[in-house]
Amino acid sequence: MSTPVSIHDGPFTTNTLASKSFLIIYVTIIWGSILPLLLELYLFLKLIEYDFYLFILLLPFQIYIGYIILVFSSILLAKVFLIIINLIHKPKEGIFERNNNNKDYYFWSLRAIIKKWPVWISKFIPLPLVDKLNVRWFHNDSEFIEYGKNVCIGKGSSIRASMIFREFLIIKKVKIEDNVTIGSNSYIVPGTHIYKNTTITMMSVTKFNQKIKRDSDSKKYSIDSIQEINNVLSKVINLNDNLLPDKPKAEKFVKNLNFDLFTFGALYFFSNLIPILGSIYFVNTLFFPVFLQCSSFFSIFQNINSLVIFFVTPLFLIIVYFMNLLIVIFFTKLLYKFIQYLNPVKEGVFHWENKNNDYKCYFKRSFILRYVKWKIQKSPFPWLIKFAFNFIGNCQIGTNTVIEDSYLAKELLKVGNNTYLGKALIANHLWDKSLTVKKITIGDNVTISDNCCISPGTEIQENVSLLPLSVTTKNDNLSADSIYFNSPLTKISKERLINIFNLDMDDLALNKIKLITNKTRDKF
Protein backbone atom coordinates (compact mmCIF):
# COMPACT_ATOMS: atom_id res chain seq x y z
CA MET A 1 0.00 0.00 0.00
CA SER A 2 1.41 3.39 -0.92
CA THR A 3 0.65 7.07 -1.23
CA PRO A 4 2.87 9.76 -2.81
CA VAL A 5 5.40 10.71 -0.10
CA SER A 6 5.62 14.38 -1.10
CA ILE A 7 1.87 14.90 -0.74
CA HIS A 8 1.09 12.26 1.89
CA ASP A 9 -2.09 12.91 3.86
CA GLY A 10 -1.60 9.99 6.21
CA PRO A 11 -4.06 8.19 8.49
CA PHE A 12 -7.05 10.08 9.87
CA THR A 13 -8.85 9.95 13.21
CA THR A 14 -12.03 11.85 13.93
CA ASN A 15 -12.10 14.72 16.44
CA THR A 16 -15.48 13.57 17.75
CA LEU A 17 -15.32 13.66 21.54
CA ALA A 18 -18.37 11.92 23.00
CA SER A 19 -17.13 12.47 26.56
CA LYS A 20 -14.49 14.77 28.02
CA SER A 21 -13.47 11.91 30.31
CA PHE A 22 -11.84 10.30 27.25
CA LEU A 23 -9.09 12.89 27.59
CA ILE A 24 -7.91 11.11 30.74
CA ILE A 25 -7.21 7.98 28.67
CA TYR A 26 -5.67 10.12 25.93
CA VAL A 27 -3.27 11.84 28.32
CA THR A 28 -2.46 8.46 29.90
CA ILE A 29 -1.37 7.12 26.50
CA ILE A 30 0.84 10.17 25.93
CA TRP A 31 2.27 9.84 29.43
CA GLY A 32 2.99 6.12 29.09
CA SER A 33 4.63 6.47 25.68
CA ILE A 34 7.14 9.04 27.02
CA LEU A 35 8.37 6.79 29.85
CA PRO A 36 10.53 4.46 27.65
CA LEU A 37 12.07 7.56 26.07
CA LEU A 38 13.23 8.77 29.48
CA LEU A 39 14.84 5.40 30.23
CA GLU A 40 16.60 5.45 26.86
CA LEU A 41 17.89 8.98 27.58
CA TYR A 42 19.28 7.79 30.92
CA LEU A 43 21.09 4.86 29.28
CA PHE A 44 22.45 7.11 26.52
CA LEU A 45 23.97 9.57 29.00
CA LYS A 46 25.41 6.74 31.05
CA LEU A 47 26.94 5.22 27.93
CA ILE A 48 28.76 8.44 26.97
CA GLU A 49 29.54 9.13 30.65
CA TYR A 50 27.98 12.59 30.46
CA ASP A 51 30.68 13.80 28.06
CA PHE A 52 29.48 17.15 26.67
CA TYR A 53 31.33 16.99 23.33
CA LEU A 54 30.31 13.40 22.71
CA PHE A 55 26.74 14.38 23.58
CA ILE A 56 26.76 17.16 20.94
CA LEU A 57 28.33 14.83 18.36
CA LEU A 58 25.76 12.07 18.87
CA LEU A 59 22.76 14.35 19.49
CA PRO A 60 21.23 13.93 15.97
CA PHE A 61 21.36 10.13 16.32
CA GLN A 62 19.91 10.36 19.83
CA ILE A 63 17.01 12.51 18.60
CA TYR A 64 16.23 10.02 15.83
CA ILE A 65 16.47 6.97 18.08
CA GLY A 66 14.42 8.70 20.77
CA TYR A 67 11.75 9.58 18.22
CA ILE A 68 11.55 5.98 16.99
CA ILE A 69 11.18 4.75 20.58
CA LEU A 70 8.43 7.31 21.23
CA VAL A 71 6.54 6.31 18.07
CA PHE A 72 6.63 2.57 18.70
CA SER A 73 5.86 2.89 22.41
CA SER A 74 2.81 5.00 21.55
CA ILE A 75 1.73 2.44 18.92
CA LEU A 76 2.07 -0.51 21.30
CA LEU A 77 0.39 1.25 24.23
CA ALA A 78 -2.53 2.43 22.08
CA LYS A 79 -2.90 -1.09 20.67
CA VAL A 80 -3.17 -2.50 24.21
CA PHE A 81 -5.86 0.06 25.08
CA LEU A 82 -7.75 -0.80 21.88
CA ILE A 83 -7.70 -4.51 22.70
CA ILE A 84 -9.08 -3.81 26.20
CA ILE A 85 -11.79 -1.42 24.92
CA ASN A 86 -12.81 -3.86 22.18
CA LEU A 87 -13.20 -6.60 24.79
CA ILE A 88 -15.50 -4.31 26.80
CA HIS A 89 -17.57 -3.34 23.75
CA LYS A 90 -16.92 -5.06 20.45
CA PRO A 91 -16.99 -2.76 17.38
CA LYS A 92 -19.89 -3.53 15.09
CA GLU A 93 -21.43 -2.35 11.87
CA GLY A 94 -24.81 -0.65 11.69
CA ILE A 95 -26.68 2.63 11.86
CA PHE A 96 -26.49 4.30 15.25
CA GLU A 97 -27.95 7.42 16.78
CA ARG A 98 -25.37 10.21 17.09
CA ASN A 99 -25.95 10.56 20.79
CA ASN A 100 -23.58 10.17 23.73
CA ASN A 101 -26.04 7.75 25.33
CA ASN A 102 -25.68 5.36 22.41
CA LYS A 103 -22.98 2.81 23.33
CA ASP A 104 -21.85 2.17 19.77
CA TYR A 105 -21.40 5.89 19.08
CA TYR A 106 -19.75 6.33 22.49
CA PHE A 107 -17.16 3.59 21.95
CA TRP A 108 -16.60 4.60 18.31
CA SER A 109 -15.52 8.00 19.59
CA LEU A 110 -13.40 6.41 22.34
CA ARG A 111 -11.56 4.22 19.83
CA ALA A 112 -10.75 7.30 17.75
CA ILE A 113 -9.33 9.11 20.79
CA ILE A 114 -7.08 6.14 21.60
CA LYS A 115 -5.78 6.11 18.02
CA LYS A 116 -5.11 9.84 17.80
CA TRP A 117 -1.75 10.10 19.63
CA PRO A 118 0.18 7.43 17.64
CA VAL A 119 -1.22 8.86 14.41
CA TRP A 120 -0.18 12.40 15.40
CA ILE A 121 3.33 11.59 16.66
CA SER A 122 4.11 9.50 13.56
CA LYS A 123 3.69 12.38 11.12
CA PHE A 124 7.02 14.12 11.74
CA ILE A 125 9.33 11.69 9.95
CA PRO A 126 8.12 9.73 6.89
CA LEU A 127 8.59 6.06 7.77
CA PRO A 128 6.73 3.62 5.45
CA LEU A 129 6.56 0.89 8.10
CA VAL A 130 4.95 3.23 10.63
CA ASP A 131 2.52 4.53 7.99
CA LYS A 132 1.41 0.98 7.21
CA LEU A 133 0.96 0.15 10.90
CA ASN A 134 -1.07 3.30 11.45
CA VAL A 135 -3.26 2.72 8.41
CA ARG A 136 -4.00 -0.87 9.39
CA TRP A 137 -4.32 -0.35 13.16
CA PHE A 138 -5.11 3.30 13.84
CA HIS A 139 -6.79 4.82 10.78
CA ASN A 140 -10.34 5.89 11.60
CA ASP A 141 -12.44 2.69 11.74
CA SER A 142 -9.47 0.54 10.72
CA GLU A 143 -11.42 -2.35 12.28
CA PHE A 144 -13.80 -2.12 9.33
CA ILE A 145 -11.38 -1.36 6.47
CA GLU A 146 -9.70 -4.22 4.64
CA TYR A 147 -6.84 -3.39 2.26
CA GLY A 148 -5.40 -5.73 -0.34
CA LYS A 149 -1.90 -5.65 -1.74
CA ASN A 150 -0.49 -2.89 -3.95
CA VAL A 151 -3.24 -0.37 -3.17
CA CYS A 152 -2.53 3.26 -4.13
CA ILE A 153 -4.59 6.05 -2.59
CA GLY A 154 -4.37 9.51 -4.16
CA LYS A 155 -3.87 12.86 -2.44
CA GLY A 156 -6.88 14.13 -0.52
CA SER A 157 -8.91 10.92 -0.86
CA SER A 158 -11.06 9.73 2.03
CA ILE A 159 -11.59 6.05 2.86
CA ARG A 160 -14.46 5.96 5.33
CA ALA A 161 -15.98 2.94 7.03
CA SER A 162 -18.01 5.40 9.10
CA MET A 163 -19.86 8.54 8.16
CA ILE A 164 -21.80 11.18 10.06
CA PHE A 165 -25.09 11.86 8.29
CA ARG A 166 -27.64 14.05 10.03
CA GLU A 167 -28.32 12.53 13.49
CA PHE A 168 -26.85 9.17 12.54
CA LEU A 169 -23.49 7.42 12.61
CA ILE A 170 -23.27 4.88 9.80
CA ILE A 171 -20.60 2.17 10.12
CA LYS A 172 -20.15 -0.37 7.35
CA LYS A 173 -17.13 -2.42 6.32
CA VAL A 174 -15.05 -1.22 3.34
CA LYS A 175 -13.11 -3.78 1.35
CA ILE A 176 -10.42 -2.80 -1.16
CA GLU A 177 -8.86 -5.71 -3.01
CA ASP A 178 -5.44 -6.07 -4.67
CA ASN A 179 -4.04 -3.67 -7.28
CA VAL A 180 -6.65 -0.94 -6.73
CA THR A 181 -5.89 2.70 -7.56
CA ILE A 182 -8.04 5.45 -6.06
CA GLY A 183 -7.69 8.87 -7.67
CA SER A 184 -7.12 12.09 -5.74
CA ASN A 185 -9.92 13.79 -3.80
CA SER A 186 -12.22 10.78 -4.06
CA TYR A 187 -14.60 9.70 -1.33
CA ILE A 188 -15.15 6.02 -0.55
CA VAL A 189 -18.29 5.72 1.57
CA PRO A 190 -19.09 2.97 4.11
CA GLY A 191 -19.99 -0.42 2.70
CA THR A 192 -18.01 -0.02 -0.54
CA HIS A 193 -16.37 -3.12 -2.02
CA ILE A 194 -13.76 -2.40 -4.70
CA TYR A 195 -12.65 -5.50 -6.56
CA LYS A 196 -9.09 -6.20 -7.69
CA ASN A 197 -7.44 -4.35 -10.61
CA THR A 198 -9.97 -1.49 -10.42
CA THR A 199 -9.18 2.19 -10.94
CA ILE A 200 -11.34 4.85 -9.30
CA THR A 201 -11.00 8.16 -11.13
CA MET A 202 -10.29 11.43 -9.30
CA MET A 203 -13.16 13.37 -7.69
CA SER A 204 -15.26 10.21 -7.44
CA VAL A 205 -17.91 9.35 -4.88
CA THR A 206 -19.10 5.79 -4.28
CA LYS A 207 -22.50 4.66 -3.01
CA PHE A 208 -23.33 2.89 0.23
CA ASN A 209 -22.84 -0.86 -0.14
CA GLN A 210 -21.66 -0.38 -3.73
CA LYS A 211 -19.68 -3.16 -5.41
CA ILE A 212 -17.24 -1.75 -7.96
CA LYS A 213 -15.65 -4.07 -10.46
CA ARG A 214 -13.07 -3.34 -13.12
CA ASP A 215 -14.30 -1.07 -15.95
CA SER A 216 -17.36 -0.03 -13.91
CA ASP A 217 -18.33 3.64 -13.86
CA SER A 218 -17.60 5.15 -10.44
CA LYS A 219 -17.11 8.76 -11.52
CA LYS A 220 -19.07 11.60 -10.04
CA TYR A 221 -18.53 13.74 -13.09
CA SER A 222 -15.77 14.22 -15.62
CA ILE A 223 -14.28 17.26 -17.34
CA ASP A 224 -13.35 16.61 -20.93
CA SER A 225 -12.54 20.02 -22.33
CA ILE A 226 -11.31 23.50 -21.51
CA GLN A 227 -14.76 24.88 -22.27
CA GLU A 228 -16.35 22.57 -19.72
CA ILE A 229 -13.75 23.61 -17.14
CA ASN A 230 -14.75 27.24 -17.69
CA ASN A 231 -18.43 26.29 -17.38
CA VAL A 232 -17.83 24.60 -14.03
CA LEU A 233 -15.74 27.52 -12.74
CA SER A 234 -18.33 30.05 -13.83
CA LYS A 235 -21.05 28.21 -11.90
CA VAL A 236 -19.00 27.60 -8.77
CA ILE A 237 -17.54 31.08 -8.24
CA ASN A 238 -20.03 33.19 -10.17
CA LEU A 239 -17.68 34.14 -12.99
CA ASN A 240 -17.98 34.25 -16.73
CA ASP A 241 -15.47 34.75 -19.50
CA ASN A 242 -16.14 38.47 -19.75
CA LEU A 243 -15.41 39.08 -16.09
CA LEU A 244 -12.17 37.16 -15.85
CA PRO A 245 -9.57 39.80 -14.96
CA ASP A 246 -6.55 40.70 -16.98
CA LYS A 247 -3.13 40.45 -15.42
CA PRO A 248 -3.36 42.64 -12.32
CA LYS A 249 -1.43 45.87 -12.44
CA ALA A 250 -1.08 46.07 -8.68
CA GLU A 251 0.13 43.48 -6.18
CA LYS A 252 -2.83 41.61 -4.66
CA PHE A 253 -1.37 40.92 -1.26
CA VAL A 254 -0.38 43.48 1.33
CA LYS A 255 3.22 42.99 2.40
CA ASN A 256 3.61 44.02 6.03
CA LEU A 257 7.07 42.54 6.56
CA ASN A 258 7.95 44.68 9.60
CA PHE A 259 4.55 44.12 11.20
CA ASP A 260 4.61 40.39 10.46
CA LEU A 261 8.10 39.86 11.83
CA PHE A 262 7.39 41.89 14.95
CA THR A 263 4.04 40.27 15.78
CA PHE A 264 5.22 36.73 15.09
CA GLY A 265 8.48 37.32 16.96
CA ALA A 266 6.68 38.77 19.98
CA LEU A 267 4.04 36.04 19.96
CA TYR A 268 6.63 33.28 19.62
CA PHE A 269 8.94 34.77 22.28
CA PHE A 270 6.36 35.41 25.00
CA SER A 271 4.47 32.14 24.41
CA ASN A 272 7.68 30.13 24.84
CA LEU A 273 9.34 32.22 27.57
CA ILE A 274 7.50 30.83 30.59
CA PRO A 275 7.51 27.17 29.39
CA ILE A 276 11.25 27.32 28.62
CA LEU A 277 12.15 28.95 31.96
CA GLY A 278 9.97 26.42 33.79
CA SER A 279 11.61 23.55 31.90
CA ILE A 280 15.11 24.80 32.72
CA TYR A 281 14.23 25.04 36.39
CA PHE A 282 12.68 21.55 36.41
CA VAL A 283 15.67 19.96 34.66
CA ASN A 284 18.30 21.67 36.83
CA THR A 285 16.63 21.16 40.19
CA LEU A 286 14.80 17.84 39.78
CA PHE A 287 15.23 15.88 36.56
CA PHE A 288 19.02 15.95 36.22
CA PRO A 289 20.16 15.59 39.85
CA VAL A 290 17.41 13.19 41.00
CA PHE A 291 16.80 11.06 37.90
CA LEU A 292 19.66 11.30 35.38
CA GLN A 293 22.39 11.05 38.01
CA CYS A 294 21.12 7.83 39.57
CA SER A 295 24.02 5.45 40.21
CA SER A 296 22.52 2.60 38.16
CA PHE A 297 19.56 1.75 35.98
CA PHE A 298 17.85 -0.36 38.66
CA SER A 299 18.37 2.29 41.32
CA ILE A 300 15.81 4.44 39.49
CA PHE A 301 13.11 2.04 40.64
CA GLN A 302 14.57 1.51 44.11
CA ASN A 303 14.69 5.17 45.10
CA ILE A 304 11.32 6.80 45.75
CA ASN A 305 12.50 10.27 44.68
CA SER A 306 13.87 9.16 41.30
CA LEU A 307 10.78 7.02 40.73
CA VAL A 308 8.47 9.98 41.39
CA ILE A 309 10.46 12.21 39.00
CA PHE A 310 10.38 9.42 36.40
CA PHE A 311 6.57 9.27 36.51
CA VAL A 312 6.03 13.03 36.92
CA THR A 313 8.27 14.17 34.03
CA PRO A 314 5.86 13.16 31.21
CA LEU A 315 3.03 15.00 32.96
CA PHE A 316 5.26 18.05 33.33
CA LEU A 317 6.03 17.99 29.58
CA ILE A 318 2.32 17.73 28.72
CA ILE A 319 1.49 20.64 31.05
CA VAL A 320 4.28 22.77 29.57
CA TYR A 321 3.07 22.10 26.02
CA PHE A 322 -0.52 22.85 27.01
CA MET A 323 0.59 26.03 28.74
CA ASN A 324 2.35 27.12 25.56
CA LEU A 325 -0.91 26.72 23.60
CA LEU A 326 -2.88 28.72 26.16
CA ILE A 327 -0.33 31.55 26.19
CA VAL A 328 -0.44 31.70 22.36
CA ILE A 329 -4.24 31.96 22.55
CA PHE A 330 -4.09 34.72 25.18
CA PHE A 331 -1.55 36.91 23.36
CA THR A 332 -3.33 36.36 20.05
CA LYS A 333 -6.50 37.71 21.64
CA LEU A 334 -4.67 40.85 22.80
CA LEU A 335 -3.18 41.49 19.34
CA TYR A 336 -6.44 40.73 17.56
CA LYS A 337 -8.46 43.04 19.80
CA PHE A 338 -5.91 45.81 19.29
CA ILE A 339 -6.14 45.57 15.48
CA GLN A 340 -9.92 45.28 15.74
CA TYR A 341 -9.99 48.45 17.86
CA LEU A 342 -8.05 50.32 15.17
CA ASN A 343 -10.20 48.89 12.39
CA PRO A 344 -13.30 46.75 13.15
CA VAL A 345 -14.02 43.68 11.04
CA LYS A 346 -15.96 44.55 7.90
CA GLU A 347 -17.58 42.51 5.16
CA GLY A 348 -17.37 43.71 1.60
CA VAL A 349 -15.77 43.52 -1.83
CA PHE A 350 -12.29 45.01 -2.02
CA HIS A 351 -9.91 45.58 -4.92
CA TRP A 352 -6.15 45.38 -4.70
CA GLU A 353 -5.71 48.53 -6.79
CA ASN A 354 -7.37 50.47 -3.98
CA LYS A 355 -5.73 49.20 -0.83
CA ASN A 356 -7.74 51.10 1.74
CA ASN A 357 -7.40 50.61 5.49
CA ASP A 358 -10.06 47.89 5.59
CA TYR A 359 -8.16 45.91 2.97
CA LYS A 360 -4.83 46.26 4.80
CA CYS A 361 -6.23 45.42 8.23
CA TYR A 362 -7.87 42.28 6.87
CA PHE A 363 -4.40 40.94 6.06
CA LYS A 364 -3.08 41.99 9.46
CA ARG A 365 -5.87 40.17 11.32
CA SER A 366 -5.47 37.15 9.06
CA PHE A 367 -1.75 36.96 9.82
CA ILE A 368 -2.30 37.24 13.58
CA LEU A 369 -4.87 34.41 13.56
CA ARG A 370 -2.95 32.14 11.22
CA TYR A 371 -0.34 31.08 13.77
CA VAL A 372 -2.76 30.17 16.57
CA LYS A 373 -5.01 28.33 14.14
CA TRP A 374 -2.12 26.31 12.71
CA LYS A 375 -0.60 25.61 16.12
CA ILE A 376 -3.84 24.22 17.58
CA GLN A 377 -5.21 22.33 14.59
CA LYS A 378 -1.85 20.63 14.04
CA SER A 379 -1.36 19.92 17.73
CA PRO A 380 -2.35 16.72 19.60
CA PHE A 381 -5.18 18.78 21.15
CA PRO A 382 -7.27 19.92 18.13
CA TRP A 383 -10.39 20.23 20.30
CA LEU A 384 -8.96 23.52 21.63
CA ILE A 385 -9.80 25.30 18.37
CA LYS A 386 -13.40 25.90 19.49
CA PHE A 387 -12.31 27.39 22.81
CA ALA A 388 -9.58 29.44 21.15
CA PHE A 389 -11.77 31.03 18.46
CA ASN A 390 -14.61 31.73 20.92
CA PHE A 391 -12.18 33.23 23.44
CA ILE A 392 -10.38 35.39 20.88
CA GLY A 393 -13.75 36.49 19.50
CA ASN A 394 -12.99 36.05 15.81
CA CYS A 395 -15.61 33.29 15.40
CA GLN A 396 -18.66 31.92 17.19
CA ILE A 397 -18.80 28.13 17.52
CA GLY A 398 -21.64 26.39 19.35
CA THR A 399 -21.65 23.57 21.86
CA ASN A 400 -21.33 19.91 20.86
CA THR A 401 -19.95 20.95 17.49
CA VAL A 402 -17.27 18.73 15.95
CA ILE A 403 -14.58 20.30 13.77
CA GLU A 404 -12.36 17.89 11.88
CA ASP A 405 -9.01 18.86 10.38
CA SER A 406 -10.68 21.52 8.21
CA TYR A 407 -9.48 24.54 6.29
CA LEU A 408 -11.37 26.77 8.67
CA ALA A 409 -12.19 30.44 8.14
CA LYS A 410 -10.26 32.59 10.61
CA GLU A 411 -13.05 35.11 11.22
CA LEU A 412 -16.60 36.01 10.16
CA LEU A 413 -17.76 32.48 10.93
CA LYS A 414 -20.76 31.52 13.04
CA VAL A 415 -21.49 27.84 13.68
CA GLY A 416 -24.50 26.58 15.61
CA ASN A 417 -24.90 23.78 18.12
CA ASN A 418 -24.55 20.05 17.48
CA THR A 419 -23.03 20.65 14.04
CA TYR A 420 -20.49 18.42 12.30
CA LEU A 421 -17.83 19.99 10.06
CA GLY A 422 -15.89 17.33 8.15
CA LYS A 423 -12.53 17.74 6.44
CA ALA A 424 -13.87 20.60 4.35
CA LEU A 425 -12.82 24.02 3.04
CA ILE A 426 -14.74 26.78 4.82
CA ALA A 427 -13.54 30.11 3.44
CA ASN A 428 -14.82 33.57 4.32
CA HIS A 429 -12.87 35.17 1.45
CA LEU A 430 -12.55 34.48 -2.26
CA TRP A 431 -10.28 35.92 -4.92
CA ASP A 432 -11.75 36.50 -8.39
CA LYS A 433 -12.28 39.92 -9.98
CA SER A 434 -11.86 41.36 -6.47
CA LEU A 435 -11.43 40.15 -2.92
CA THR A 436 -14.80 39.15 -1.47
CA VAL A 437 -15.01 38.95 2.32
CA LYS A 438 -18.38 37.76 3.63
CA LYS A 439 -19.63 36.09 6.80
CA ILE A 440 -20.50 32.38 6.79
CA THR A 441 -23.40 31.27 8.98
CA ILE A 442 -23.98 27.60 9.73
CA GLY A 443 -27.05 26.68 11.77
CA ASP A 444 -27.78 24.00 14.35
CA ASN A 445 -27.67 20.28 13.55
CA VAL A 446 -25.86 20.74 10.23
CA THR A 447 -23.59 18.03 8.80
CA ILE A 448 -20.96 18.98 6.24
CA SER A 449 -19.17 15.95 4.82
CA ASP A 450 -15.53 15.66 3.75
CA ASN A 451 -14.13 17.47 0.70
CA CYS A 452 -16.92 20.06 0.65
CA CYS A 453 -16.27 23.74 -0.09
CA ILE A 454 -18.24 26.50 1.64
CA SER A 455 -17.86 29.87 -0.09
CA PRO A 456 -18.07 33.39 1.41
CA GLY A 457 -21.54 34.65 2.27
CA THR A 458 -23.04 31.17 2.52
CA GLU A 459 -25.91 30.86 4.97
CA ILE A 460 -26.87 27.32 5.96
CA GLN A 461 -30.10 26.91 7.88
CA GLU A 462 -30.63 24.28 10.57
CA ASN A 463 -30.85 20.53 9.87
CA VAL A 464 -29.04 20.76 6.53
CA SER A 465 -26.76 18.01 5.22
CA LEU A 466 -24.08 18.47 2.56
CA LEU A 467 -22.90 15.26 0.94
CA PRO A 468 -19.21 14.74 0.05
CA LEU A 469 -17.61 16.90 -2.67
CA SER A 470 -20.37 19.52 -2.55
CA VAL A 471 -19.53 23.16 -3.31
CA THR A 472 -21.56 26.26 -2.48
CA THR A 473 -21.34 29.50 -4.44
CA LYS A 474 -20.98 32.98 -2.99
CA ASN A 475 -23.98 34.13 -0.96
CA ASP A 476 -25.79 30.78 -1.22
CA ASN A 477 -28.73 30.30 1.14
CA LEU A 478 -29.45 26.67 1.96
CA SER A 479 -32.98 26.08 3.23
CA ALA A 480 -33.64 24.18 6.45
CA ASP A 481 -34.27 20.42 6.64
CA SER A 482 -32.68 19.81 3.25
CA ILE A 483 -29.97 17.69 1.65
CA TYR A 484 -27.54 19.15 -0.90
CA PHE A 485 -25.02 17.62 -3.25
CA ASN A 486 -22.79 18.29 -6.26
CA SER A 487 -20.77 21.13 -7.71
CA PRO A 488 -22.46 23.51 -8.29
CA LEU A 489 -24.79 22.73 -5.41
CA THR A 490 -28.16 21.06 -5.97
CA LYS A 491 -30.94 20.33 -3.51
CA ILE A 492 -31.84 16.67 -3.80
CA SER A 493 -34.97 14.70 -2.96
CA LYS A 494 -35.24 11.41 -1.04
CA GLU A 495 -35.47 9.53 -4.34
CA ARG A 496 -32.39 11.29 -5.71
CA LEU A 497 -30.52 10.45 -2.47
CA ILE A 498 -31.23 6.76 -3.04
CA ASN A 499 -30.03 7.03 -6.63
CA ILE A 500 -26.80 8.89 -5.77
CA PHE A 501 -25.79 7.28 -2.47
CA ASN A 502 -28.05 4.25 -2.11
CA LEU A 503 -29.21 5.84 1.15
CA ASP A 504 -32.87 5.69 2.10
CA MET A 505 -34.13 8.32 4.56
CA ASP A 506 -37.19 6.17 5.39
CA ASP A 507 -34.90 3.29 6.41
CA LEU A 508 -32.91 5.66 8.62
CA ALA A 509 -36.14 6.91 10.22
CA LEU A 510 -37.28 3.33 10.88
CA ASN A 511 -33.87 2.57 12.36
CA LYS A 512 -34.24 5.55 14.70
CA ILE A 513 -37.60 4.23 15.87
CA LYS A 514 -35.96 0.86 16.57
CA LEU A 515 -33.19 2.58 18.54
CA ILE A 516 -35.74 4.48 20.65
CA THR A 517 -37.75 1.26 21.21
CA ASN A 518 -34.63 -0.62 22.34
CA LYS A 519 -33.76 2.19 24.76
CA THR A 520 -37.29 2.03 26.24
CA ARG A 521 -37.01 -1.73 26.69
CA ASP A 522 -33.62 -1.34 28.40
CA LYS A 523 -35.14 1.01 30.96
CA PHE A 524 -37.67 -1.61 31.98
Sequence and secondary structure as in RCSB ss.txt:
>XXXX:A:sequence
MSTPVSIHDGPFTTNTLASKSFLIIYVTIIWGSILPLLLELYLFLKLIEYDFYLFILLLPFQIYIGYIILVFSSI
LLAKVFLIIINLIHKPKEGIFERNNNNKDYYFWSLRAIIKKWPVWISKFIPLPLVDKLNVRWFHNDSEFIEYGKN
VCIGKGSSIRASMIFREFLIIKKVKIEDNVTIGSNSYIVPGTHIYKNTTITMMSVTKFNQKIKRDSDSKKYSIDS
IQEINNVLSKVINLNDNLLPDKPKAEKFVKNLNFDLFTFGALYFFSNLIPILGSIYFVNTLFFPVFLQCSSFFSI
FQNINSLVIFFVTPLFLIIVYFMNLLIVIFFTKLLYKFIQYLNPVKEGVFHWENKNNDYKCYFKRSFILRYVKWK
IQKSPFPWLIKFAFNFIGNCQIGTNTVIEDSYLAKELLKVGNNTYLGKALIANHLWDKSLTVKKITIGDNVTISD
NCCISPGTEIQENVSLLPLSVTTKNDNLSADSIYFNSPLTKISKERLINIFNLDMDDLALNKIKLITNKTRDKF
>XXXX:A:secstr
 B  GGG          S TTHHHHHHHHHHHHHHHHHHHHHHHHHHTTT HHHHHHHHHHHHHHHHHHHHHHHH
HHHHHHHHHHHHHS    EEEESSTT HHHHHHHHHHHHHHHHHHHTTSS  HHHHHHIIIIISTTGGGEEE SS
 EE TT EE SEEEETTEEEE  EEE TT EE TT EE TT EE TT EE TT B  TT EE TT    S    S
HHHHHHHHHHHTT  TTT   S SS SS   HHHHHHHHHHHHHHHHHHHHHHHHHHIIIIIIIIIIT SSTTHH
HHSHHHHHHHHHHHHHHHHHHHHHHHHHHHHHHHHHHHHHHHS    EEE TTS  HHHHHHHHHHHHHHHHHHH
HHTSS TTHHHHHHHHHTSEEE TT EE S B  SSSEEE SS EE S EE SEEESSSEEE  EEE TT EE T
T EE TT EE TT EE TT B  TT EE SS EEETTTTEEE HHHHHHHH   HHHHHHHHHHHHHHHHHHH 
